[in-house]
């Protein structure tokens, strides 16, 4: 329907509401809200670069949410309670609450879900088996071992056992999906550590058949895409994974892959811990966090601390405002953990999921060496010869060849070398860190962003 211009001018009382209605009809719809779920033992911070990429393609920050499961590690036996570990049922119930809260905050009738590895299990359970499809428009499973990691009888109750109760229930029907929700799986062509015909992830039985294969993450009835060469975590957090995820949810290719920087990024997050050596996402109270700007060529601090805070019951350590070109050192002194000095590349955009989990306990070998630096890649694994990788000018000796299966390389230094710069290179990302005295209960981490 059209209305002549002269009529609009003659009838202003009618014209303004009418034209406003046309404007509303032509206005672009708000992007689908997306809720991101991490994998086994991980936390929401792994989705940081993905969140930045969605924001750089027009998603409002309030329509993106990466969440923490409080106890991210699966039980050894899904039916048997285990301290600081969660069952598959607990994960599904927690996801249902996340969905209810996020839908209420955004006002969206339906949202999209994206999960890496174990994060895909509650997505399947909630959406297909617990009646959640009416609330979920899209479901993206990245590297989720949908046919299990193994089918061994001695671990029959494990959540990742393909013949166990949980996956047997999820895989029992003629289809793995429901019509109301669009499903996408992203998998590797053969570089996913947990989708292998033999248990190369096992230190004792690496040649034992697993009962699954490289196509284990696929779902019957879903759109199944292969991302060649990517590893278990990269199927979720790599730029190529983002491109397919965004295309699937938005119905069109993203405008850009690169992250658009902000003028003054604001950083915040939680301090969580590893009590008894078990990774948790429960907040740690009484942790002192300091943030320093560093010289990108030497790793030395520039000036006094930009920020210092002792965490309360909520575990929050920020906020702190930085510039997008600054390299940083974040120092975490949490009760019953080593003092951890975390060196990071510049943060181009704001983030509320800069979660800080102190490093592992110091070993006798660490203390005997004087100092230790952990070179870590949270959003993917190291893989030779696929990656260009140097730590202190050398290829680390503990990085395996072939299938990507190590996320951390370790450098131990004598006490006399603790004050010098230590460059860490992974492909096009370069960090410069410094080691600290292990005798003082300190450990350094060079943490890659990309």
Order of alpha helices (4+ residues) and beta strands (2+ residues): alpha-alpha-beta-alpha-beta-alpha-beta-alpha-beta-alpha-beta-beta-alpha-alpha-beta-beta-beta-beta-beta-beta-beta-beta-alpha-beta-beta-beta-beta-beta-beta
